[in-house]
Structures are given as structure tokens and as C-alpha cells.
């Protein structure tokens, strides 16, 4: 296994961690009744969460396809 094989899931996990942080900031902004900033923060959180999950799902699917090709040879 090369380093590049683990770069994609590391980025995916980092995006998910960043989205959780942004959700936390959004909730803190909601407590202070700063509505536009909190809504923007939550929107950014959902976008990065979706990107991270999609990246991890694509990585897992590509790994399964590569293992399937190796088993058929």
C-alpha cells in the first residue's frame, strides 16, 4: 500500500471533522442570535459533510472494484 492510497480517506475524514467543527460554530452563533452567520455556517457544514461522505464512499467503492479485479485474475 502506498501513501496515495490513504490520502483520499484522510481528506474525507478531515472534511467530516471540519464539518462537525463548523456545525459547532453555527450552534454557538445561534445562541448569540446571529442568524445569517449561523445559517451560512450550517450550510457550509452540510456541504463539507456531503463532500466528505461522498469522497469516502467513492474511495471504498474503488477499493472494492480493485480487489474484485485482483481476485478474478
TAHU-V710676 format. One record per pair of residues at least 12 apart in sequence whose ideal C-beta (glycine too) atoms are under 8 Angstrom apart, sorted by the first residue. I is the first residue (numbers start at 1). GAP is how many residues later the second one is. D is the distance in Angstrom with one decimal. If there is no record, write none. Layout:
# TAHU-V710676
<<I;GAP;D> <I;GAP;D>>
This chain:
# TAHU-V710676
<<8;47;6.3> <8;48;8.0> <8;50;8.0> <8;51;4.5> <9;46;7.9> <9;47;6.0> <9;50;5.4> <11;41;7.9> <11;44;6.4> <12;40;4.8> <12;41;7.5> <12;43;4.0> <12;44;3.9> <12;47;6.6> <13;39;7.1> <13;43;7.4> <14;38;7.6> <15;33;5.0> <15;34;7.5> <15;36;5.4> <15;37;3.2> <15;40;6.7> <16;32;7.7> <16;33;6.3> <16;36;4.0> <16;37;7.0> <16;40;7.8> <18;30;5.5> <18;34;7.9> <19;25;7.9> <19;26;4.6> <19;27;7.4> <19;28;7.9> <19;29;4.0> <19;30;3.9> <19;33;6.4> <20;25;7.6> <20;29;8.0> <22;19;5.5> <22;20;7.7> <22;22;5.2> <22;23;3.9> <22;26;6.6> <23;18;7.6> <23;19;6.6> <23;22;4.3> <25;16;5.2> <26;12;4.8> <26;13;7.8> <26;15;3.5> <26;16;4.3> <26;19;6.1> <29;12;6.0>>
